[in-house]
Amino acid sequence: MSKIQKIKGFADLFPEEAAVFTRMENVARDIFSRYAFGELRTPVLEKTELFQKSIGEDTDVVGKEMFTFPDRKGRSLTMRPEATAGVVRAFIESGTHQPGKISKFFTIGPMFRYERPQKGRQRQFHQINAEIFGAPEAQADGELILMLCTFLNALGLTRLTVELNSLGCHECRPAYRQALIDYYTAKDRANFCEDCRRRMDTNPLRVLDCKVSGCKALVQDAPVITSHLCHECESHFDDVRTILDGAGVAYELNPRLVRGLDYYVRTCFEVSSHDIGAQTAVAGGGRYDGLIRSLDGPDCPATGFACGMERLALLLGSLKTPAPDFYLAVVDDAAANAAMLFAQRLRDKGLVGEACYGGGSMKSRMRAANKSGARVCLIMGGDELAQGTVTIKPMVGEGQQTTMPQAEYLAQIGTE
């Protein structure tokens, strides 16, 4: 009988790896709270139509990558491939929006896409997202990017590239869309990959984001969106840049930068690193003013970003678990219960440590204490049990082994 193994594209995170994710989550909660963002937790399972309507049925995500299945009543359900749609659904369903009210949310959790597993991206992957609802102003976009950079810097990541673009709006984008179609037609559609030939009819901007070398060469001289912006979009983009310039955030203008989902307008940005091989995006986002209305919600502007936690983890490396304060070695089975209760009293005082569950030879227990990395080994056997004492053996430095009453040792900890 073959052993049951994990599903391809799904990873186990053992303590040192999990510690990196915990650190990211803790830093995010600290930084985002400074900007008045509150945490929102949404289900990982949603109705399929939510993503069809929000992301777009013609996108690769909906067409090729979603984990979709019928439930026992035949209703189509999908494991969330991204977070924003669920956040918007929750926002609409809560009915809490009021004109002029600004809502700020962040979410942390797993997403699911059926795509080829690769470095920094699994079929179950994790994201940190932030969203601002109700603010059409460029200042919201600027604040969001500043918060993202503050978060990444707080993690110790500084060798990053911020790329910035504007995708225009529903007023100025149609003219640009037609300019792209005219350009592609002149290049002969047959020269493009199969996906791009399909995108020309459904979402011409996505052709600019194709990773196929032949397509990249063909679009090198394509029209740029920033030459087609209306006055309002141009002014909005100038304000975002002014904020970043004033805050000292370096960025690069990239007129080829687009987002993979249909609902983005105006500000579009991406943060990349060169430290995990070829330049790799670790975070990205932008403005999506029409999404809430398209899901039958209020006409409410919105902007947000998402960070890929697996890719950030590659930059951060693994974190070593802090060394425990003590290892309590039991060398007599009769002392096991008393030792466990003594260990609990140590933990009640804030110490971190491990106590073995039964007796054993002194040699094996000291070997375990060394392996634990604890700064002190506490020893309890028959003599200590009878006398109410504990033997203390320092594992670092040059201190001498001593024995003292348990109460005295506990009192000593309280005064350190």
Number of C-alpha atoms within 10 A of each C-alpha: 3 4 5 6 6 9 9 11 17 14 12 8 11 8 14 14 16 15 17 22 21 13 15 22 17 12 16 25 18 14 17 22 15 11 12 10 19 16 15 15 14 17 12 16 15 18 17 20 16 18 23 16 16 22 23 19 16 17 18 15 21 23 11 13 16 22 18 18 14 12 10 7 6 8 10 14 17 21 21 26 25 23 26 24 21 22 22 21 18 16 19 17 11 9 10 10 17 11 9 10 11 15 18 21 20 24 23 22 17 18 20 21 23 16 15 11 14 9 10 17 18 20 23 21 21 22 22 19 26 28 25 22 23 21 19 18 14 23 16 20 31 20 16 22 25 17 18 23 19 16 19 22 13 15 16 11 15 11 10 20 19 20 20 24 22 27 28 27 20 11 11 17 19 13 14 21 18 12 18 22 19 13 17 22 12 9 13 11 16 11 13 21 16 10 13 24 17 15 19 19 10 14 18 20 24 20 25 21 17 17 9 13 9 12 17 15 10 17 19 10 9 16 17 17 23 19 11 19 22 15 11 14 22 16 13 21 24 13 17 20 22 15 18 17 12 8 11 10 14 12 17 12 14 17 18 23 21 26 19 15 17 19 18 25 23 24 25 27 24 26 22 18 21 13 12 14 8 9 13 17 19 23 24 22 25 28 27 23 22 20 25 23 14 13 17 10 17 18 14 21 19 27 28 25 25 24 22 19 24 20 21 23 20 15 18 16 11 15 15 11 11 9 12 15 18 26 28 28 29 27 21 19 15 15 21 23 14 16 26 18 12 19 22 17 13 19 15 10 13 12 15 17 20 20 21 18 15 16 18 15 12 15 10 13 20 19 11 17 23 16 10 17 18 23 18 21 28 24 23 26 23 15 13 20 17 9 11 14 19 24 21 20 19 17 20 12 7 7 11 9 13 11 14 14 13 16 13 12 16 14 11 10 13 11 6 5
